[in-house]
Amino acid sequence: MYRKFFKTILDFLIALFALILLSPFLLFFSLLLFVANRGNPFFLQRRPGKGGKIFRIIKFKTMTDARDEQGNFLPDSERLTAAGKFVRKTSVDEIPQLINVIKGDMSIIGPRPLLPEYLKLYTPRQQKRHNVRPGITGWAQVNGRNAISWNKKLELDVWYVEHFSFRLDLKIILLTFLKVIKSEGVNTANMATTEPFNGSN
């Protein structure tokens, strides 16, 4: 019953309540990042959702659009602002995704939505991560996040799809709060952001 009905209703109600409650913070960080980025504080990107259906994810933008003389983006570490580092470290950049949850693109809990170009790289088992709506946080996020290998991360995603329940979702929410407080696993070791998935790492 929870899988087919109550999870969707709870997602909508929790996201709506959280969005209203956090609206002052959204306004504050929108203004802060508008100044830090010298422009748009939001980041929209195509991501695959349930069944691989593409939607546009909404996040706070933590990096500038600075480019080199050839017009190419500078390395992530050079574009990540001080405000962006704080927003990413505290996971504040994820808050706008509550809008995606209200729209039905995402869930509060589920495998993180990755890049569309990764779809063709997954094994048949890894493809199972798209049997549910992607989440703002998930089982992989509370078990290493960006500090674990891609294969481990994707296996944790599939495990969640095969075992999710109200009790497990509640556990993930509680563990997420602990992870945010400790700022654990935000980045891959020695990198400003996580390394790309190539189908073998």
C-alpha positions as CSV (number, residue, x, y, z in Angstrom):
1,M,0.0,0.0,0.0
2,Y,2.8,2.4,0.9
3,R,4.7,1.6,-2.3
4,K,1.8,2.2,-4.6
5,F,-0.2,4.9,-2.9
6,F,0.9,6.5,0.4
7,K,4.5,7.3,-0.6
8,T,3.3,9.6,-3.4
9,I,0.8,11.4,-1.1
10,L,3.4,11.8,1.7
11,D,6.0,13.1,-0.8
12,F,3.6,15.8,-2.0
13,L,2.5,16.9,1.6
14,I,6.0,16.8,3.0
15,A,7.4,18.8,0.1
16,L,4.7,21.4,0.2
17,F,5.0,21.9,3.9
18,A,8.8,22.0,3.8
19,L,8.8,24.5,0.9
20,I,6.5,26.9,2.8
21,L,8.5,26.4,6.0
22,L,11.8,27.0,4.2
23,S,10.7,29.8,2.0
24,P,12.7,32.5,4.0
25,F,15.9,30.4,3.5
26,L,15.1,30.0,-0.2
27,L,14.8,33.7,-0.6
28,F,18.0,34.4,1.4
29,F,20.1,31.9,-0.5
30,S,18.6,33.0,-3.8
31,L,19.9,36.5,-3.2
32,L,23.2,35.3,-1.8
33,L,23.9,33.1,-4.8
34,F,22.7,35.8,-7.2
35,V,25.4,38.0,-5.9
36,A,28.1,35.3,-5.7
37,N,27.3,33.9,-9.2
38,R,26.9,37.4,-10.7
39,G,23.6,36.2,-12.1
40,N,21.1,33.3,-12.0
41,P,21.1,31.5,-8.6
42,F,19.3,28.5,-9.9
43,F,20.7,25.5,-11.9
44,L,18.3,23.6,-14.2
45,Q,19.5,20.4,-15.9
46,R,18.0,17.5,-17.7
47,R,17.9,14.3,-15.7
48,P,16.2,10.9,-16.1
49,G,13.3,10.1,-13.8
50,K,11.1,7.0,-13.3
51,G,11.3,4.8,-16.4
52,G,14.1,7.0,-17.8
53,K,11.7,9.9,-18.6
54,I,13.6,13.1,-18.8
55,F,12.7,16.1,-16.6
56,R,14.5,19.3,-15.5
57,I,15.9,19.2,-12.0
58,I,16.1,22.4,-10.0
59,K,19.0,23.1,-7.7
60,F,20.8,26.1,-6.3
61,K,23.7,27.0,-8.6
62,T,27.0,26.7,-6.7
63,M,29.5,27.5,-9.5
64,T,30.0,30.5,-11.8
65,D,30.0,30.4,-15.6
66,A,33.7,31.5,-15.7
67,R,35.4,30.4,-19.0
68,D,38.9,30.4,-20.3
69,E,40.1,32.3,-23.4
70,Q,38.9,29.5,-25.7
71,G,35.4,29.8,-24.2
72,N,35.6,26.5,-22.2
73,F,34.5,26.3,-18.7
74,L,37.2,26.6,-16.1
75,P,37.8,23.6,-13.8
76,D,35.0,23.0,-11.2
77,S,37.4,23.9,-8.3
78,E,37.9,27.4,-9.8
79,R,34.3,28.1,-10.5
80,L,33.0,26.9,-7.1
81,T,32.5,30.1,-5.0
82,A,32.8,30.4,-1.2
83,A,29.1,30.8,-1.0
84,G,28.7,27.8,-3.3
85,K,31.0,25.6,-1.1
86,F,28.9,26.4,1.9
87,V,25.6,25.7,0.1
88,R,26.9,22.4,-1.2
89,K,28.5,21.4,2.1
90,T,25.3,21.9,4.0
91,S,23.2,20.4,1.2
92,V,21.2,23.6,0.9
93,D,21.6,23.3,-2.9
94,E,19.1,20.4,-2.8
95,I,16.2,22.4,-1.3
96,P,14.8,23.7,-4.6
97,Q,14.2,20.1,-5.6
98,L,11.1,20.2,-3.4
99,I,9.5,21.8,-6.4
100,N,10.3,18.7,-8.4
101,V,8.7,16.6,-5.8
102,I,5.5,18.7,-5.8
103,K,5.5,18.4,-9.6
104,G,5.8,14.6,-9.4
105,D,9.2,14.4,-11.1
106,M,10.9,13.2,-7.9
107,S,10.4,11.7,-4.5
108,I,11.8,12.7,-1.1
109,I,13.6,9.4,-0.9
110,G,15.0,7.5,-3.9
111,P,18.0,7.0,-6.0
112,R,19.6,10.3,-7.0
113,P,18.8,11.4,-10.6
114,L,22.0,11.2,-12.6
115,L,22.9,12.5,-16.1
116,P,21.0,11.3,-19.2
117,E,24.3,10.2,-20.9
118,Y,24.8,7.6,-18.1
119,L,21.6,5.7,-19.2
120,K,23.4,3.7,-21.9
121,L,26.3,2.8,-19.6
122,Y,24.2,1.0,-16.9
123,T,24.1,-2.8,-16.7
124,P,20.6,-4.4,-16.8
125,R,20.6,-4.6,-13.0
126,Q,21.7,-1.0,-12.6
127,Q,18.9,0.1,-14.8
128,K,16.5,-1.0,-12.1
129,R,17.3,2.2,-10.3
130,H,14.8,3.8,-12.7
131,N,11.9,1.6,-11.5
132,V,11.1,4.3,-8.9
133,R,11.1,8.1,-8.9
134,P,14.5,9.6,-8.1
135,G,14.9,11.2,-4.7
136,I,16.4,14.3,-3.0
137,T,18.2,11.8,-0.7
138,G,18.6,8.1,-0.8
139,W,20.2,4.9,0.5
140,A,23.5,5.6,-1.3
141,Q,23.6,9.1,0.0
142,V,23.5,7.9,3.7
143,N,26.0,5.2,3.0
144,G,28.9,7.2,1.5
145,R,27.4,9.6,-1.0
146,N,30.2,10.9,-3.3
147,A,32.9,9.2,-1.2
148,I,32.1,5.7,-2.5
149,S,32.7,4.1,-5.9
150,W,30.1,4.4,-8.7
151,N,29.5,0.6,-8.7
152,K,28.9,0.6,-4.9
153,K,26.6,3.6,-5.2
154,L,24.5,2.1,-8.0
155,E,24.3,-1.2,-6.1
156,L,23.0,0.6,-3.1
157,D,20.4,2.3,-5.4
158,V,19.2,-1.0,-6.7
159,W,19.1,-2.5,-3.2
160,Y,16.8,0.4,-2.2
161,V,14.5,-0.2,-5.1
162,E,14.2,-3.9,-4.1
163,H,13.6,-3.3,-0.4
164,F,12.1,0.2,0.1
165,S,9.4,0.6,2.7
166,F,8.0,3.3,5.1
167,R,10.4,2.1,7.8
168,L,13.4,2.3,5.5
169,D,12.4,5.7,4.2
170,L,12.1,7.0,7.7
171,K,15.6,5.6,8.6
172,I,17.1,7.3,5.5
173,I,15.5,10.7,6.5
174,L,17.0,10.5,10.0
175,L,20.4,9.4,8.6
176,T,20.3,12.2,6.1
177,F,20.0,14.8,8.9
178,L,23.0,13.3,10.6
179,K,25.1,13.3,7.4
180,V,24.2,16.9,6.7
181,I,25.2,17.9,10.2
182,K,28.5,16.1,9.8
183,S,29.0,17.2,6.2
184,E,30.1,13.7,5.3
185,G,30.8,12.4,1.7
186,V,30.0,15.7,0.0
187,N,32.8,15.4,-2.5
188,T,35.0,12.6,-3.9
189,A,38.5,12.7,-2.3
190,N,40.7,15.4,-3.7
191,M,38.0,16.7,-6.0
192,A,35.6,19.7,-5.8
193,T,32.9,17.6,-7.3
194,T,32.4,13.9,-8.0
195,E,34.1,12.2,-10.9
196,P,32.0,11.2,-13.9
197,F,30.6,7.7,-14.4
198,N,32.2,5.8,-17.3
199,G,30.5,2.4,-16.8
200,S,33.4,0.7,-15.2
201,N,34.3,2.6,-12.0
